[in-house]
Amino acid sequence: GADEDCAAREVYTFYGLPTYFGGIFRMQYSDTAWFVPYGAGGGSYYFLSEKRDDAKPLKVVGTTAFFGSVGLLLNISVVSKDTAFTLVSEYGLHNIWGSLEYRYVKSLRNDLNISAGIINGGLVMDY
């Protein structure tokens, strides 16, 4: 059929490594706060590469961008005083937070535009 004739004969593998450099401001009023909003901003550099299966050389490019983000931390370690004590005394962890963040990345190049809105989630640990 027509779809089989238009299919690419090569297989492409795309790799990306975003790096961020910036600062974070937490609006944390105590070590036992349940919720802490925060904001972050700075610069970023994206390393990008493309590998093909047809013996052509690996292509590597990069691009710069700025980012800004807002987020919320939920203090998991204040749920139990016994757990909080154990985390500090045995592991040196003062708090463990669940995080939810919205980050906007604005590319500085139009020919390799990586601008995007990103939703992140994860764990943050304070030593």
N, C-alpha and C positions, 0 to 999 in steps of 0.2 A: 504494500500500500504506500500511499504518499507519505505517511508519517515515518515509515521505516527509511525512506530515501533521504529525509531531512535530518535524521538523527546524527549527532556528532560522533565521529569515529574515535575521538580521543576521550580519555577520562582525566578530569581536572581535580586536583586536591588543593583546597584553599586553606591557608594558615593565617591567623591573625593574633598579634600579641599587643594589647593595649597597655600602655604605661601611663600612670598619673602622678603628677607632682603638684602638691598644693597644701592647703591648710584646712583644718576643721575647727569650727567653733561649736562647742557643746553648751547648751543652756542648762547645766547641771548645778543644782543648788545644794545637794547633799549626796553622800555615798549610798544612802538608802532610798533614793528617789525611785519610784516605780517607772516613770516615763521621763525621757530626756529628749527634747527636740534638738536638732543640730543642722548646721549648714556647712557646706564645703565649697571650695573653688580652687582653680589653678589651671595649669597647662597639662597637655598630654601629648604623647607621641605614639602613633600606631605603626607597628612593624607588620607588613603584609607580604605574603609570598604565595606563588602559584606553582604547583608542580604538575607536570603533565606526564602521561605514560608513553609518549611518542619520542622519547630521547631528546627532546628540546631542553635547553638549560633552564634551571630553576630561575624564576623571576622574583626579585626582591625589591620592594619599594617601601616608602615610609611617608607619613604625613603628620603635620602638627595640627593641634586643636586646642581650644579652651573648653573648660567644663565648669558647671555649677550644679550643686545638688542640695536638696533638702531631705531630711529624714527624721525618723523617730526610733529611739532605742527603748526596748522593754527590758527592765532589769529582772532577769530570771533568778539571780542569786538571792533576792530578798524574799522569796516565797517561803523559805525555811531558815530560821536563825541558825539551826544546827548545820545545815548545808553551807551557809555563808561562812561560819566559823571554820569548818573543815576545809573549804576552798582556800581560805587565807592561810591557815596554819600549816596545811600539808602541801599545798601547791603554789602558794604565793599569789593566787588569783583574788583580787579584791571584788571584782564583779564580772558576771557573764551576762551579756546583753543579746537579745534577739534584735535584729535590725531590719528596717524596711526603708528604702530610699528611692527617690526619683532623681535621676541625673540627666542633664541635657548637655550634649557634646556638640560644639560648633566648630566645624572644620575651617581651617584658614586657607585651604586650597579648593578651587572650584573643579580642577581637573581630576582630583581624587577626593571626592566629597564623602566624608564619613559621619556627617552630622546626623544625630539621632537622639531620641528620648529613650532612656533605659530605666527599667525598674529592677532594683537589686534587693536581695534579701540575704541574711547570713547571720553569723555570730561575731561578736566583738568581745574581746577579753581584756580586762584592765589588770596589769601587774603592779 
